[in-house]
Amino acid sequence: MLAYLPAHAAQPATKDELLNAVCPKMHAISATCGKAVVETEPPAIIKSESWFNQAIRIAQQQSAKSLELRDVMSITHLYQKQGKQGRARHLLVQIYGRFTEAFNTLDQREAKALLDSLP
């Protein structure tokens, strides 16, 4: 049905299921693209932050901690560039603290390094 969903994934039956399947990644991609122009176009900062926050909310609704961690790391980088170190640390500590096992994934190691780099 949908070429961009993995072949092994259950195909969405409804519009809501489709949106839940693709929206988090779409928001993260949009935010990442917006983040690329942050230094040259200030309105992109607001748009990127909005997209990241939307992706985080959807990941939370889906209980997708790994996706949420990736999106929080992305918005953390954005906040670092804006000088919002405290806000960045607060968000990252919240999600990182919810992981209780398997601290050896690449995302978790990157989150730990990012957390250690924040004042």
Order of alpha helices (4+ residues) and beta strands (2+ residues): alpha-alpha-alpha-alpha-alpha
